[in-house]
């Protein structure tokens, strides 16, 4: 799959609306660690227990959700 992102001159990042991307459950924690190692903010959210997920931001400040595939 591909996610195409475009930025316009009057761009304002979405703070609540966001895409959610499914990740193989066994790869979710490694992905979070890789993002943190690259200097990205990772915010884990356990409100959907037992589903594991975290939020991060794309380079333009948009919120992204990475969620363990079920």
Buried (B, 14 or more C-beta within 10 A) or exposed (E): EEEEEEEEEEEEEEEEEBEEBBBEEEEBBEBBEEBEEEEBEBEEEEEEEEEBBBBBBBEEEBBBBBBBEE
